[in-house]
Amino acid sequence: MAFENITNPENLEEALNDPLVLGIVLFFIMLIFVLLVGMYIYVSLAHVAIAKKAKNKNPGLAWIPFVGPLLISLQIAKMHWWPLLLMPIPFLFIGFPILSSILNIPFLIFSTIWEFKMFKAVKKPGWWAIFTSALSLIAMITSYFYTPEEVPLYFSGIYLVAFVFYFIFIGIAAWSKKN
């Protein structure tokens, strides 16, 4: 009975008053939080290891939330920091998804260049950066050809594949012995 109520938005408040449903919702919120913290730790540790391999003088920058791995990438790439200022611009237009995506493309290009050079600095294939960025770009562009009901599943599926490959690639770049 409680599960039927949660699927109907009109009964959401009533469903959340049910202890079982509230417990399940809180469990999934905590699960998502734990997964996000785990991903943050993994990405930061990987970028610290990559920075040490590339003989970067500031590997601890990888621990700065949201921008740390990008700072490591751009320092290893020996490029300027100003493109980081492009990162928040798409969020200013979040209510306009197409405009937001278009404004995100320059940042995507710069971050791909940084990661390409970062992978090359640790003697790994630069196409790894191009591949994961291309998957993200494909997801972003093709999401406009689907109805709003279809977009979330497709969109998140392609992004999930891109994230999995990204995690695999930075793990190999960070901890593989062979250069």
N, CA, C and O atoms as a DFTB+ gen file, in Angstrom:
716 C
 N C O
     1  1       0.820      -1.192       0.000
     2  2       0.000       0.000       0.000
     3  2       0.863       1.256       0.000
     4  3       0.600       2.198      -0.747
     5  1       1.901       1.265       0.845
     6  2       2.760       2.436       0.939
     7  2       3.519       2.660      -0.364
     8  3       3.739       3.803      -0.764
     9  1       3.923       1.573      -1.032
    10  2       4.673       1.715      -2.272
    11  2       3.804       2.258      -3.395
    12  3       4.295       2.961      -4.279
    13  1       2.528       1.940      -3.367
    14  2       1.624       2.486      -4.381
    15  2       1.475       3.985      -4.208
    16  3       1.352       4.714      -5.192
    17  1       1.485       4.454      -2.962
    18  2       1.314       5.879      -2.692
    19  2       2.506       6.706      -3.156
    20  3       2.332       7.841      -3.600
    21  1       3.695       6.164      -3.061
    22  2       4.874       6.946      -3.389
    23  2       5.019       7.177      -4.891
    24  3       5.692       8.119      -5.310
    25  1       4.399       6.332      -5.699
    26  2       4.497       6.514      -7.145
    27  2       3.571       7.606      -7.646
    28  3       3.747       8.096      -8.761
    29  1       2.601       7.994      -6.860
    30  2       1.667       9.052      -7.225
    31  2       2.113      10.341      -6.526
    32  3       2.064      10.418      -5.298
    33  1       2.548      11.358      -7.288
    34  2       3.050      12.591      -6.668
    35  2       2.046      13.255      -5.727
    36  3       2.443      13.942      -4.785
    37  1       0.763      13.059      -5.971
    38  2      -0.246      13.679      -5.108
    39  2      -0.238      13.059      -3.720
    40  3      -0.615      13.715      -2.749
    41  1       0.182      11.816      -3.613
    42  2       0.192      11.116      -2.331
    43  2       1.583      11.051      -1.712
    44  3       1.792      10.296      -0.763
    45  1       2.531      11.816      -2.219
    46  2       3.903      11.725      -1.737
    47  2       4.010      12.098      -0.260
    48  3       4.688      11.410       0.503
    49  1       3.359      13.159       0.142
    50  2       3.423      13.572       1.548
    51  2       2.847      12.485       2.458
    52  3       3.401      12.190       3.517
    53  1       1.736      11.898       2.034
    54  2       1.123      10.816       2.810
    55  2       2.055       9.607       2.870
    56  3       2.182       8.966       3.913
    57  1       2.707       9.299       1.743
    58  2       3.603       8.144       1.697
    59  2       4.810       8.351       2.593
    60  3       5.271       7.410       3.239
    61  1       5.328       9.573       2.639
    62  2       6.499       9.835       3.466
    63  2       6.181       9.802       4.961
    64  3       7.090       9.746       5.789
    65  1       4.902       9.837       5.305
    66  2       4.509       9.672       6.707
    67  2       4.548       8.211       7.136
    68  3       4.527       7.910       8.329
    69  1       4.604       7.315       6.176
    70  2       4.709       5.884       6.469
    71  2       6.162       5.586       6.865
    72  3       7.068       5.885       6.087
    73  1       6.411       5.012       8.038
    74  2       7.783       4.755       8.492
    75  2       8.584       3.868       7.545
    76  3       9.787       4.074       7.391
    77  1       7.952       2.895       6.912
    78  2       8.665       2.002       5.998
    79  2       9.176       2.778       4.784
    80  3      10.338       2.648       4.399
    81  1       8.315       3.569       4.199
    82  2       8.711       4.350       3.019
    83  2       9.777       5.371       3.395
    84  3      10.755       5.547       2.669
    85  1       9.590       6.043       4.527
    86  2      10.575       7.029       4.975
    87  2      11.925       6.359       5.223
    88  3      12.968       6.921       4.889
    89  1      11.908       5.171       5.804
    90  2      13.150       4.433       6.033
    91  2      13.848       4.079       4.735
    92  3      15.069       4.197       4.629
    93  1      13.083       3.646       3.749
    94  2      13.667       3.293       2.451
    95  2      14.249       4.534       1.770
    96  3      15.345       4.482       1.211
    97  1      13.522       5.638       1.818
    98  2      14.013       6.882       1.216
    99  2      15.299       7.329       1.905
   100  3      16.265       7.691       1.233
   101  1      15.322       7.308       3.229
   102  2      16.528       7.698       3.964
   103  2      17.690       6.753       3.690
   104  3      18.838       7.189       3.599
   105  1      17.398       5.460       3.557
   106  2      18.446       4.495       3.225
   107  2      19.096       4.850       1.884
   108  3      20.322       4.848       1.767
   109  1      18.281       5.152       0.883
   110  2      18.835       5.478      -0.431
   111  2      19.574       6.816      -0.423
   112  3      20.563       6.981      -1.137
   113  1      19.108       7.758       0.369
   114  2      19.837       9.027       0.492
   115  2      21.206       8.771       1.102
   116  3      22.207       9.296       0.615
   117  1      21.263       7.971       2.160
   118  2      22.543       7.640       2.794
   119  2      23.439       6.841       1.849
   120  3      24.650       7.058       1.808
   121  1      22.847       5.919       1.091
   122  2      23.619       5.133       0.133
   123  2      24.251       6.044      -0.923
   124  3      25.428       5.896      -1.253
   125  1      23.477       6.967      -1.440
   126  2      24.004       7.909      -2.434
   127  2      25.110       8.756      -1.817
   128  3      26.134       8.993      -2.456
   129  1      24.916       9.213      -0.586
   130  2      25.945      10.009       0.095
   131  2      27.241       9.213       0.256
   132  3      28.325       9.727      -0.022
   133  1      27.132       7.977       0.698
   134  2      28.325       7.129       0.880
   135  2      29.019       6.890      -0.460
   136  3      30.247       6.935      -0.536
   137  1      28.246       6.635      -1.514
   138  2      28.840       6.440      -2.840
   139  2      29.555       7.700      -3.323
   140  3      30.650       7.613      -3.879
   141  1      28.953       8.860      -3.119
   142  2      29.587      10.113      -3.545
   143  2      30.874      10.382      -2.773
   144  3      31.866      10.818      -3.356
   145  1      30.865      10.126      -1.465
   146  2      32.085      10.305      -0.667
   147  2      33.156       9.307      -1.126
   148  3      34.329       9.666      -1.232
   149  1      32.763       8.076      -1.394
   150  2      33.715       7.077      -1.892
   151  2      34.308       7.471      -3.237
   152  3      35.507       7.307      -3.462
   153  1      33.475       7.989      -4.130
   154  2      33.981       8.439      -5.438
   155  2      34.938       9.613      -5.267
   156  3      35.963       9.674      -5.946
   157  1      34.623      10.538      -4.377
   158  2      35.495      11.685      -4.109
   159  2      36.864      11.209      -3.609
   160  3      37.900      11.685      -4.072
   161  1      36.856      10.274      -2.667
   162  2      38.113       9.760      -2.115
   163  2      38.916       9.042      -3.191
   164  3      40.126       9.247      -3.296
   165  1      38.259       8.198      -3.996
   166  2      38.939       7.460      -5.048
   167  2      39.578       8.407      -6.077
   168  3      40.748       8.256      -6.428
   169  1      38.798       9.378      -6.551
   170  2      39.302      10.311      -7.564
   171  2      40.448      11.144      -6.988
   172  3      41.443      11.385      -7.671
   173  1      40.314      11.580      -5.744
   174  2      41.383      12.369      -5.129
   175  2      42.651      11.553      -4.946
   176  3      43.745      12.026      -5.253
   177  1      42.514      10.328      -4.447
   178  2      43.696       9.462      -4.288
   179  2      44.355       9.182      -5.635
   180  3      45.581       9.191      -5.739
   181  1      43.555       8.935      -6.657
   182  2      44.107       8.661      -7.981
   183  2      44.856       9.883      -8.518
   184  3      45.939       9.743      -9.086
   185  1      44.295      11.066      -8.345
   186  2      44.970      12.264      -8.858
   187  2      46.210      12.620      -8.036
   188  3      47.164      13.180      -8.576
   189  1      46.208      12.304      -6.748
   190  2      47.428      12.481      -5.951
   191  2      48.526      11.563      -6.499
   192  3      49.665      11.996      -6.675
   193  1      48.190      10.307      -6.768
   194  2      49.171       9.353      -7.304
   195  2      49.645       9.773      -8.695
   196  3      50.832       9.665      -9.004
   197  1      48.736      10.245      -9.524
   198  2      49.115      10.721     -10.863
   199  2      50.040      11.925     -10.742
   200  3      51.036      12.020     -11.459
   201  1      49.711      12.846      -9.835
   202  2      50.549      14.039      -9.648
   203  2      51.952      13.648      -9.190
   204  3      52.939      14.229      -9.642
   205  1      52.043      12.669      -8.298
   206  2      53.362      12.217      -7.845
   207  2      54.129      11.557      -8.983
   208  3      55.333      11.773      -9.119
   209  1      53.450      10.751      -9.806
   210  2      54.102      10.123     -10.958
   211  2      54.618      11.159     -11.945
   212  3      55.679      10.988     -12.547
   213  1      53.851      12.241     -12.104
   214  2      54.228      13.286     -13.053
   215  2      55.163      14.315     -12.416
   216  3      55.512      15.319     -13.037
   217  1      55.564      14.055     -11.174
   218  2      56.471      14.930     -10.431
   219  2      55.909      16.343     -10.257
   220  3      56.625      17.337     -10.379
   221  1      54.611      16.400      -9.971
   222  2      53.945      17.666      -9.685
   223  2      54.296      18.087      -8.266
   224  3      54.355      17.243      -7.372
   225  1      54.527      19.373      -8.046
   226  2      54.964      19.831      -6.728
   227  2      53.820      19.990      -5.724
   228  3      54.078      20.154      -4.531
   229  1      52.557      19.945      -6.181
   230  2      51.412      20.132      -5.289
   231  2      50.375      19.017      -5.421
   232  3      49.240      19.296      -5.807
   233  1      50.724      17.761      -5.112
   234  2      49.731      16.694      -5.288
   235  2      48.539      16.805      -4.335
   236  3      47.480      16.239      -4.605
   237  1      48.700      17.528      -3.227
   238  2      47.613      17.682      -2.264
   239  2      46.440      18.493      -2.788
   240  3      45.358      18.462      -2.202
   241  1      46.638      19.221      -3.886
   242  2      45.541      19.996      -4.477
   243  2      44.392      19.098      -4.935
   244  3      43.264      19.564      -5.098
   245  1      44.674      17.836      -5.138
   246  2      43.640      16.907      -5.598
   247  2      42.503      16.779      -4.592
   248  3      41.410      16.344      -4.955
   249  1      42.736      17.146      -3.343
   250  2      41.716      17.003      -2.308
   251  2      40.746      18.180      -2.255
   252  3      39.787      18.137      -1.485
   253  1      40.963      19.221      -3.041
   254  2      40.023      20.343      -3.055
   255  2      38.748      19.881      -3.754
   256  3      38.796      19.454      -4.908
   257  1      37.605      19.963      -3.066
   258  2      36.356      19.474      -3.674
   259  2      36.032      20.186      -4.987
   260  3      36.235      21.393      -5.119
   261  1      35.538      19.436      -5.932
   262  2      35.060      19.875      -7.240
   263  2      36.177      20.270      -8.214
   264  3      36.111      19.896      -9.385
   265  1      37.183      20.999      -7.779
   266  2      38.199      21.492      -8.720
   267  2      39.574      20.866      -8.536
   268  3      40.450      21.064      -9.379
   269  1      39.787      20.117      -7.462
   270  2      41.107      19.556      -7.187
   271  2      41.685      18.717      -8.321
   272  3      42.799      18.987      -8.770
   273  1      40.954      17.702      -8.800
   274  2      41.494      16.911      -9.912
   275  2      41.744      17.746     -11.171
   276  3      42.693      17.487     -11.912
   277  1      40.902      18.734     -11.408
   278  2      41.132      19.607     -12.565
   279  2      42.387      20.449     -12.378
   280  3      43.127      20.677     -13.335
   281  1      42.634      20.916     -11.147
   282  2      43.856      21.678     -10.882
   283  2      45.097      20.826     -11.126
   284  3      46.082      21.293     -11.696
   285  1      45.036      19.576     -10.689
   286  2      46.154      18.664     -10.933
   287  2      46.349      18.477     -12.437
   288  3      47.474      18.533     -12.934
   289  1      45.254      18.256     -13.156
   290  2      45.342      18.054     -14.607
   291  2      45.941      19.266     -15.305
   292  3      46.813      19.121     -16.162
   293  1      45.483      20.454     -14.946
   294  2      45.988      21.635     -15.650
   295  2      47.422      21.952     -15.264
   296  3      48.173      22.474     -16.088
   297  1      47.825      21.650     -14.022
   298  2      49.222      21.860     -13.650
   299  2      50.145      20.884     -14.378
   300  3      51.222      21.267     -14.835
   301  1      49.728      19.641     -14.483
   302  2      50.538      18.656     -15.206
   303  2      50.600      19.022     -16.681
   304  3      51.629      18.832     -17.329
   305  1      49.490      19.552     -17.218
   306  2      49.444      19.959     -18.626
   307  2      50.222      21.245     -18.868
   308  3      50.459      21.628     -20.014
   309  1      50.627      21.922     -17.764
   310  2      51.348      23.190     -17.854
   311  2      50.541      24.234     -18.630
   312  3      51.061      24.931     -19.502
   313  1      49.256      24.316     -18.284
   314  2      48.360      25.278     -18.916
   315  2      47.839      26.247     -17.859
   316  3      47.959      25.999     -16.659
   317  1      47.269      27.333     -18.315
   318  2      46.797      28.380     -17.429
   319  2      45.514      27.970     -16.718
   320  3      44.789      27.092     -17.186
   321  1      45.238      28.610     -15.589
   322  2      44.092      28.267     -14.748
   323  2      42.801      28.952     -15.161
   324  3      41.731      28.502     -14.752
   325  1      42.845      30.009     -15.944
   326  2      41.643      30.811     -16.207
   327  2      40.473      30.028     -16.802
   328  3      39.330      30.403     -16.537
   329  1      40.680      28.952     -17.598
   330  2      39.494      28.224     -18.082
   331  2      38.642      27.606     -16.968
   332  3      37.482      27.263     -17.198
   333  1      39.209      27.461     -15.757
   334  2      38.396      26.984     -14.635
   335  2      37.242      27.942     -14.350
   336  3      36.218      27.539     -13.797
   337  1      37.406      29.196     -14.724
   338  2      36.339      30.172     -14.518
   339  2      35.124      29.882     -15.398
   340  3      34.036      30.396     -15.141
   341  1      35.305      29.061     -16.432
   342  2      34.187      28.683     -17.302
   343  2      33.282      27.641     -16.647
   344  3      32.136      27.465     -17.060
   345  1      33.794      26.951     -15.631
   346  2      33.055      25.839     -15.042
   347  2      31.690      26.238     -14.471
   348  3      30.716      25.537     -14.743
   349  1      31.563      27.319     -13.698
   350  2      30.242      27.611     -13.117
   351  2      29.242      28.262     -14.077
   352  3      28.055      28.330     -13.760
   353  1      29.679      28.732     -15.217
   354  2      28.788      29.460     -16.127
   355  2      27.563      28.638     -16.543
   356  3      26.456      29.176     -16.501
   357  1      27.695      27.363     -16.941
   358  2      26.486      26.610     -17.314
   359  2      25.459      26.503     -16.192
   360  3      24.261      26.410     -16.460
   361  1      25.915      26.514     -14.936
   362  2      24.991      26.401     -13.813
   363  2      24.129      27.652     -13.646
   364  3      23.051      27.594     -13.053
   365  1      24.604      28.773     -14.166
   366  2      23.812      30.002     -14.107
   367  2      22.587      29.915     -15.003
   368  3      21.608      30.632     -14.799
   369  1      22.645      29.025     -16.008
   370  2      21.554      28.884     -16.972
   371  2      20.915      27.503     -16.872
   372  3      20.481      26.943     -17.879
   373  1      20.857      26.960     -15.675
   374  2      20.376      25.589     -15.478
   375  2      18.925      25.429     -15.924
   376  3      18.519      24.322     -16.277
   377  1      18.148      26.481     -15.919
   378  2      16.763      26.403     -16.364
   379  2      16.619      26.338     -17.871
   380  3      15.527      26.099     -18.387
   381  1      17.717      26.550     -18.578
   382  2      17.738      26.518     -20.039
   383  2      18.724      25.446     -20.475
   384  3      19.884      25.755     -20.747
   385  1      18.286      24.180     -20.549
   386  2      19.223      23.065     -20.739
   387  2      20.071      23.157     -22.009
   388  3      21.255      22.820     -21.980
   389  1      19.488      23.605     -23.115
   390  2      20.274      23.669     -24.353
   391  2      21.351      24.744     -24.230
   392  3      22.505      24.507     -24.589
   393  1      20.989      25.912     -23.731
   394  2      21.968      26.983     -23.541
   395  2      23.043      26.563     -22.547
   396  3      24.228      26.818     -22.762
   397  1      22.633      25.930     -21.473
   398  2      23.577      25.454     -20.467
   399  2      24.569      24.457     -21.076
   400  3      25.764      24.517     -20.789
   401  1      24.079      23.547     -21.910
   402  2      24.952      22.566     -22.555
   403  2      25.915      23.223     -23.526
   404  3      27.092      22.867     -23.578
   405  1      25.422      24.176     -24.291
   406  2      26.285      24.890     -25.241
   407  2      27.387      25.632     -24.495
   408  3      28.540      25.637     -24.926
   409  1      27.032      26.257     -23.382
   410  2      28.026      26.983     -22.591
   411  2      29.000      26.045     -21.890
   412  3      30.079      26.472     -21.480
   413  1      28.640      24.792     -21.749
   414  2      29.518      23.809     -21.115
   415  2      30.579      23.274     -22.081
   416  3      31.602      22.753     -21.637
   417  1      30.355      23.392     -23.376
   418  2      31.271      22.816     -24.368
   419  2      32.689      23.391     -24.276
   420  3      33.641      22.612     -24.326
   421  1      32.887      24.724     -24.142
   422  2      34.279      25.206     -24.020
   423  2      35.003      24.614     -22.810
   424  3      36.182      24.273     -22.901
   425  1      34.305      24.491     -21.682
   426  2      34.940      23.899     -20.510
   427  2      35.262      22.426     -20.752
   428  3      36.310      21.938     -20.330
   429  1      34.369      21.730     -21.423
   430  2      34.606      20.321     -21.755
   431  2      35.857      20.179     -22.633
   432  3      36.647      19.253     -22.448
   433  1      36.027      21.080     -23.570
   434  2      37.203      21.049     -24.453
   435  2      38.485      21.284     -23.646
   436  3      39.455      20.542     -23.795
   437  1      38.491      22.318     -22.790
   438  2      39.683      22.587     -21.991
   439  2      40.001      21.429     -21.052
   440  3      41.160      21.033     -20.937
   441  1      38.997      20.883     -20.383
   442  2      39.278      19.788     -19.450
   443  2      39.756      18.540     -20.190
   444  3      40.550      17.769     -19.652
   445  1      39.278      18.335     -21.417
   446  2      39.766      17.201     -22.218
   447  2      41.240      17.385     -22.570
   448  3      42.022      16.437     -22.503
   449  1      41.611      18.593     -22.939
   450  2      43.020      18.886     -23.251
   451  2      43.886      18.668     -22.015
   452  3      44.957      18.068     -22.105
   453  1      43.427      19.153     -20.859
   454  2      44.198      18.968     -19.628
   455  2      44.380      17.488     -19.316
   456  3      45.482      17.045     -18.993
   457  1      43.302      16.732     -19.414
   458  2      43.407      15.316     -19.078
   459  2      44.210      14.547     -20.119
   460  3      44.930      13.610     -19.776
   461  1      44.094      14.933     -21.388
   462  2      44.902      14.313     -22.445
   463  2      46.385      14.464     -22.094
   464  3      47.143      13.494     -22.123
   465  1      46.782      15.683     -21.765
   466  2      48.185      15.941     -21.424
   467  2      48.580      15.268     -20.109
   468  3      49.726      14.851     -19.944
   469  1      47.630      15.162     -19.171
   470  2      47.918      14.488     -17.910
   471  2      48.197      13.008     -18.163
   472  3      49.168      12.461     -17.640
   473  1      47.348      12.357     -18.966
   474  2      47.582      10.947     -19.276
   475  2      48.903      10.756     -20.015
   476  3      49.636       9.804     -19.745
   477  1      49.204      11.653     -20.940
   478  2      50.470      11.562     -21.671
   479  2      51.667      11.729     -20.731
   480  3      52.698      11.084     -20.923
   481  1      51.537      12.590     -19.715
   482  2      52.639      12.829     -18.775
   483  2      52.977      11.582     -17.968
   484  3      54.117      11.418     -17.534
   485  1      52.003      10.703     -17.762
   486  2      52.276       9.454     -17.042
   487  2      52.349       8.268     -18.003
   488  3      52.197       7.110     -17.612
   489  1      52.585       8.596     -19.262
   490  2      52.801       7.607     -20.320
   491  2      51.615       6.662     -20.525
   492  3      51.778       5.450     -20.663
   493  1      50.442       7.243     -20.541
   494  2      49.209       6.505     -20.838
   495  2      48.575       7.126     -22.075
   496  3      48.879       8.269     -22.416
   497  1      47.702       6.395     -22.748
   498  2      47.115       6.918     -23.991
   499  2      46.235       8.153     -23.753
   500  3      45.359       8.145     -22.888
   501  1      46.477       9.192     -24.519
   502  2      45.689      10.412     -24.406
   503  2      44.260      10.241     -24.883
   504  3      43.380      11.017     -24.511
   505  1      44.026       9.226     -25.705
   506  2      42.666       9.026     -26.212
   507  2      41.696       8.681     -25.093
   508  3      40.485       8.798     -25.276
   509  1      42.204       8.256     -23.933
   510  2      41.317       7.980     -22.810
   511  2      40.501       9.221     -22.458
   512  3      39.297       9.132     -22.218
   513  1      41.158      10.373     -22.428
   514  2      40.461      11.625     -22.111
   515  2      39.449      11.968     -23.197
   516  3      38.336      12.403     -22.903
   517  1      39.839      11.771     -24.449
   518  2      38.939      12.075     -25.569
   519  2      37.732      11.141     -25.534
   520  3      36.606      11.573     -25.780
   521  1      37.957       9.881     -25.232
   522  2      36.877       8.897     -25.200
   523  2      35.827       9.242     -24.155
   524  3      34.634       9.263     -24.459
   525  1      36.264       9.516     -22.908
   526  2      35.290       9.816     -21.854
   527  2      34.577      11.141     -22.119
   528  3      33.386      11.269     -21.836
   529  1      35.288      12.118     -22.653
   530  2      34.639      13.399     -22.978
   531  2      33.668      13.236     -24.139
   532  3      32.605      13.857     -24.154
   533  1      34.026      12.412     -25.103
   534  2      33.133      12.185     -26.245
   535  2      31.839      11.507     -25.785
   536  3      30.757      11.850     -26.260
   537  1      31.951      10.550     -24.867
   538  2      30.741       9.916     -24.336
   539  2      29.849      10.951     -23.650
   540  3      28.630      10.938     -23.824
   541  1      30.454      11.838     -22.877
   542  2      29.675      12.884     -22.206
   543  2      29.011      13.801     -23.217
   544  3      27.845      14.164     -23.059
   545  1      29.739      14.174     -24.246
   546  2      29.192      15.057     -25.278
   547  2      28.067      14.366     -26.044
   548  3      27.053      14.992     -26.353
   549  1      28.238      13.088     -26.352
   550  2      27.195      12.325     -27.053
   551  2      25.931      12.274     -26.192
   552  3      24.825      12.461     -26.700
   553  1      26.092      12.022     -24.905
   554  2      24.928      11.981     -24.010
   555  2      24.231      13.327     -23.966
   556  3      23.002      13.405     -23.982
   557  1      25.022      14.382     -23.910
   558  2      24.448      15.718     -23.828
   559  2      23.679      16.071     -25.100
   560  3      22.561      16.580     -25.026
   561  1      24.263      15.809     -26.248
   562  2      23.637      16.185     -27.520
   563  2      22.426      15.305     -27.821
   564  3      21.367      15.813     -28.188
   565  1      22.573      14.006     -27.670
   566  2      21.475      13.110     -28.039
   567  2      20.296      13.197     -27.076
   568  3      19.188      12.786     -27.419
   569  1      20.523      13.727     -25.874
   570  2      19.406      13.841     -24.935
   571  2      18.330      14.791     -25.444
   572  3      17.196      14.741     -24.969
   573  1      18.660      15.651     -26.394
   574  2      17.675      16.595     -26.938
   575  2      16.737      15.942     -27.951
   576  3      15.746      16.551     -28.355
   577  1      17.035      14.722     -28.360
   578  2      16.207      14.022     -29.337
   579  2      15.206      13.067     -28.694
   580  3      14.518      12.320     -29.390
   581  1      15.128      13.092     -27.379
   582  2      14.223      12.207     -26.656
   583  2      13.173      13.032     -25.924
   584  3      13.371      14.217     -25.657
   585  1      12.070      12.397     -25.607
   586  2      11.031      13.073     -24.831
   587  2      11.516      13.223     -23.393
   588  3      12.399      12.480     -22.964
   589  1      10.961      14.159     -22.650
   590  2      11.410      14.342     -21.260
   591  2      11.301      13.079     -20.408
   592  3      12.078      12.900     -19.470
   593  1      10.352      12.207     -20.722
   594  2      10.218      10.975     -19.944
   595  2      11.355      10.002     -20.235
   596  3      11.736       9.227     -19.357
   597  1      11.904      10.025     -21.447
   598  2      12.961       9.091     -21.833
   599  2      14.359       9.596     -21.479
   600  3      15.279       8.795     -21.310
   601  1      14.527      10.885     -21.367
   602  2      15.856      11.462     -21.186
   603  2      16.573      10.958     -19.942
   604  3      17.723      10.536     -20.060
   605  1      15.967      10.976     -18.753
   606  2      16.755      10.614     -17.568
   607  2      17.426       9.256     -17.649
   608  3      18.598       9.137     -17.290
   609  1      16.730       8.232     -18.106
   610  2      17.314       6.899     -18.170
   611  2      18.447       6.843     -19.191
   612  3      19.527       6.336     -18.887
   613  1      18.213       7.355     -20.390
   614  2      19.237       7.333     -21.426
   615  2      20.419       8.198     -21.021
   616  3      21.574       7.780     -21.109
   617  1      20.114       9.399     -20.581
   618  2      21.132      10.378     -20.220
   619  2      22.042       9.836     -19.126
   620  3      23.266       9.891     -19.239
   621  1      21.432       9.311     -18.064
   622  2      22.227       8.801     -16.958
   623  2      22.977       7.533     -17.352
   624  3      24.059       7.276     -16.822
   625  1      22.430       6.734     -18.268
   626  2      23.116       5.521     -18.706
   627  2      24.416       5.821     -19.431
   628  3      25.441       5.202     -19.145
   629  1      24.387       6.758     -20.360
   630  2      25.613       7.128     -21.085
   631  2      26.618       7.777     -20.137
   632  3      27.812       7.480     -20.195
   633  1      26.141       8.654     -19.274
   634  2      27.053       9.279     -18.313
   635  2      27.641       8.248     -17.354
   636  3      28.807       8.356     -16.974
   637  1      26.867       7.267     -16.965
   638  2      27.371       6.215     -16.086
   639  2      28.505       5.457     -16.773
   640  3      29.526       5.170     -16.148
   641  1      28.334       5.135     -18.040
   642  2      29.401       4.457     -18.803
   643  2      30.648       5.337     -18.854
   644  3      31.762       4.849     -18.665
   645  1      30.461       6.638     -19.110
   646  2      31.601       7.562     -19.162
   647  2      32.323       7.609     -17.813
   648  3      33.553       7.580     -17.769
   649  1      31.564       7.682     -16.712
   650  2      32.174       7.719     -15.389
   651  2      32.914       6.430     -15.074
   652  3      34.009       6.474     -14.512
   653  1      32.345       5.291     -15.421
   654  2      33.012       4.009     -15.154
   655  2      34.342       3.946     -15.905
   656  3      35.365       3.567     -15.333
   657  1      34.326       4.314     -17.178
   658  2      35.580       4.323     -17.938
   659  2      36.577       5.319     -17.351
   660  3      37.771       5.029     -17.268
   661  1      36.091       6.490     -16.945
   662  2      36.977       7.491     -16.357
   663  2      37.631       6.947     -15.091
   664  3      38.837       7.101     -14.900
   665  1      36.835       6.308     -14.220
   666  2      37.397       5.748     -12.994
   667  2      38.419       4.660     -13.299
   668  3      39.456       4.582     -12.639
   669  1      38.143       3.831     -14.278
   670  2      39.093       2.789     -14.672
   671  2      40.368       3.417     -15.211
   672  3      41.467       3.014     -14.828
   673  1      40.235       4.393     -16.090
   674  2      41.413       5.014     -16.714
   675  2      42.291       5.737     -15.686
   676  3      43.513       5.594     -15.717
   677  1      41.684       6.513     -14.773
   678  2      42.536       7.212     -13.803
   679  2      43.149       6.222     -12.809
   680  3      44.243       6.459     -12.297
   681  1      42.459       5.127     -12.536
   682  2      43.036       4.103     -11.663
   683  2      44.251       3.451     -12.304
   684  3      45.272       3.245     -11.647
   685  1      44.142       3.128     -13.577
   686  2      45.284       2.547     -14.297
   687  2      46.427       3.556     -14.370
   688  3      47.585       3.209     -14.137
   689  1      46.097       4.801     -14.694
   690  2      47.134       5.837     -14.791
   691  2      47.821       6.060     -13.447
   692  3      49.024       6.319     -13.395
   693  1      47.066       5.961     -12.374
   694  2      47.623       6.243     -11.054
   695  2      48.452       5.097     -10.499
   696  3      49.539       5.319      -9.966
   697  1      47.954       3.883     -10.619
   698  2      48.557       2.789      -9.865
   699  2      49.201       1.688     -10.695
   700  3      49.693       0.712     -10.131
   701  1      49.211       1.815     -12.004
   702  2      49.895       0.785     -12.789
   703  2      51.390       0.967     -12.673
   704  3      51.893       2.090     -12.635
   705  1      52.087      -0.138     -12.616
   706  2      53.550      -0.102     -12.477
   707  2      54.237       0.163     -13.811
   708  3      55.285       0.806     -13.870
   709  1      53.629      -0.344     -14.877
   710  2      54.237      -0.239     -16.199
   711  2      54.015       1.176     -16.757
   712  3      52.890       1.678     -16.766
   713  1      55.081       1.799     -17.213
   714  2      54.979       3.131     -17.831
   715  2      55.169       3.075     -19.305
   716  3      55.114       4.107     -19.975
